[in-house]
Amino acid sequence: MSGPDKPKVIGEEWSDERVRSFLDIQPWNAADNADFNALLKAYQAMRAEDFERFIGFFVAEGRDLNAVSGEGETILDQISRHRRSVDYARALENAGARTTAETAS
């Protein structure tokens, strides 16, 4: 967030510690899937290269890349609809993520 007392920062380097911190993010609603929520928040906050690093940490922790939202969608389903998300989707696919249609077959 930027403003008069906090200038906008572009191109800021993210440390491994900061990227890993998204593993600890919990959903507001306890009924929501924590793995899906962490993936969504990381996608929303990170550049593609940082997101790819996050995915590596996420998988190493044994987390579920194919976790579904309350609407029954995987993170790859949601990201694939965004036209500027090709690098994010590729990182997920390379790590083994699938769409809902792919997991059903």
DRENTIFI-592484 format. One record per residue (C-alpha): residue number from 1; residue in one letter; chain; x, y, z. Coordinates in nm, 4 decimals. Layout:
% DRENTIFI-592484
> resi, resn, chain, c1, c2, c3
> NUM, a, A, X, Y, Z
...
% end
This chain:
% DRENTIFI-592484
> resi, resn, chain, c1, c2, c3
> 1, m, A, 0.0000, 0.0000, 0.0000
> 2, s, A, 0.1317, 0.3436, -0.0778
> 3, g, A, 0.0425, 0.6848, 0.0518
> 4, p, A, 0.1980, 1.0082, 0.1698
> 5, d, A, 0.3900, 0.8394, 0.4523
> 6, k, A, 0.4613, 0.5116, 0.2679
> 7, p, A, 0.6033, 0.5471, -0.0816
> 8, k, A, 0.5172, 0.2866, -0.3432
> 9, v, A, 0.7914, 0.0269, -0.3778
> 10, i, A, 0.8416, -0.1387, -0.7163
> 11, g, A, 1.0757, -0.4290, -0.7788
> 12, e, A, 1.1331, -0.5015, -0.4110
> 13, e, A, 1.3265, -0.8227, -0.3481
> 14, w, A, 1.1448, -1.0771, -0.1327
> 15, s, A, 1.3533, -1.2869, 0.1050
> 16, d, A, 1.2861, -1.6590, 0.1464
> 17, e, A, 1.1588, -1.5799, 0.4949
> 18, r, A, 0.9001, -1.3374, 0.3596
> 19, v, A, 0.7909, -1.5795, 0.0859
> 20, r, A, 0.7656, -1.8639, 0.3400
> 21, s, A, 0.5548, -1.6470, 0.5727
> 22, f, A, 0.2596, -1.7036, 0.3390
> 23, l, A, 0.2596, -2.0695, 0.4459
> 24, d, A, 0.1264, -1.9495, 0.7827
> 25, i, A, -0.1659, -1.7470, 0.6479
> 26, q, A, -0.4969, -1.8792, 0.7726
> 27, p, A, -0.8409, -1.8088, 0.6260
> 28, w, A, -1.0795, -1.5807, 0.8145
> 29, n, A, -1.3484, -1.8459, 0.7952
> 30, a, A, -1.2338, -2.1696, 0.9597
> 31, a, A, -1.4494, -2.3650, 0.7130
> 32, d, A, -1.2364, -2.2434, 0.4190
> 33, n, A, -0.9497, -2.4613, 0.2982
> 34, a, A, -0.6209, -2.3323, 0.4445
> 35, d, A, -0.4122, -2.4632, 0.1526
> 36, f, A, -0.6318, -2.2951, -0.1093
> 37, n, A, -0.6314, -1.9742, 0.0940
> 38, a, A, -0.2510, -1.9668, 0.1247
> 39, l, A, -0.2136, -2.0225, -0.2509
> 40, l, A, -0.4637, -1.7486, -0.3311
> 41, k, A, -0.3032, -1.4947, -0.0984
> 42, a, A, 0.0430, -1.5728, -0.2340
> 43, y, A, -0.0820, -1.5362, -0.5918
> 44, q, A, -0.2442, -1.2027, -0.5108
> 45, a, A, 0.0635, -1.0621, -0.3371
> 46, m, A, 0.3654, -1.1989, -0.5212
> 47, r, A, 0.5408, -1.1520, -0.8511
> 48, a, A, 0.5542, -1.4684, -1.0628
> 49, e, A, 0.9132, -1.5538, -0.9696
> 50, d, A, 0.8379, -1.5183, -0.5970
> 51, f, A, 0.5190, -1.7216, -0.6398
> 52, e, A, 0.7216, -1.9974, -0.8046
> 53, r, A, 0.9567, -2.0021, -0.5039
> 54, f, A, 0.6539, -2.0117, -0.2745
> 55, i, A, 0.5164, -2.3139, -0.4628
> 56, g, A, 0.8449, -2.4962, -0.3970
> 57, f, A, 0.8189, -2.4272, -0.0236
> 58, f, A, 0.4467, -2.5157, -0.0290
> 59, v, A, 0.5071, -2.8557, -0.1903
> 60, a, A, 0.8049, -2.9279, 0.0383
> 61, e, A, 0.5709, -2.8787, 0.3344
> 62, g, A, 0.3384, -3.1470, 0.1932
> 63, r, A, 0.0597, -2.9009, 0.1220
> 64, d, A, -0.2140, -2.9640, -0.1379
> 65, l, A, -0.1711, -2.7792, -0.4698
> 66, n, A, -0.5127, -2.9073, -0.5762
> 67, a, A, -0.7036, -2.7863, -0.2709
> 68, v, A, -1.0417, -2.6424, -0.3650
> 69, s, A, -1.2216, -2.3231, -0.2761
> 70, g, A, -1.5720, -2.3129, -0.1324
> 71, e, A, -1.6913, -2.2977, -0.4932
> 72, g, A, -1.5097, -2.6225, -0.5751
> 73, e, A, -1.2315, -2.4683, -0.7847
> 74, t, A, -0.8579, -2.5253, -0.7620
> 75, i, A, -0.6224, -2.2280, -0.7616
> 76, l, A, -0.5209, -2.3251, -1.1156
> 77, d, A, -0.8866, -2.2947, -1.2237
> 78, q, A, -0.9000, -1.9381, -1.0915
> 79, i, A, -0.5581, -1.8267, -1.2117
> 80, s, A, -0.6115, -1.9675, -1.5609
> 81, r, A, -0.8937, -1.7183, -1.6188
> 82, h, A, -0.6617, -1.4206, -1.5714
> 83, r, A, -0.4945, -1.3142, -1.8935
> 84, r, A, -0.1714, -1.1989, -1.7278
> 85, s, A, -0.1223, -1.5074, -1.5160
> 86, v, A, 0.0541, -1.7376, -1.7614
> 87, d, A, 0.3757, -1.7500, -1.5559
> 88, y, A, 0.1807, -1.8229, -1.2359
> 89, a, A, -0.0181, -2.1017, -1.4027
> 90, r, A, 0.3011, -2.2492, -1.5506
> 91, a, A, 0.4653, -2.2573, -1.2062
> 92, l, A, 0.1640, -2.4416, -1.0669
> 93, e, A, 0.1484, -2.6873, -1.3560
> 94, n, A, 0.5227, -2.7597, -1.3315
> 95, a, A, 0.4726, -2.8453, -0.9650
> 96, g, A, 0.1826, -3.0826, -1.0438
> 97, a, A, -0.1252, -2.8640, -0.9958
> 98, r, A, -0.4321, -2.9538, -1.1981
> 99, t, A, -0.7647, -2.7965, -1.2819
> 100, t, A, -1.0879, -2.9375, -1.1414
> 101, a, A, -1.1633, -3.0938, -1.4808
> 102, e, A, -0.8239, -3.2663, -1.4821
> 103, t, A, -0.8675, -3.4015, -1.1293
> 104, a, A, -1.2125, -3.5403, -1.2177
> 105, s, A, -1.0797, -3.7516, -1.5050
% end
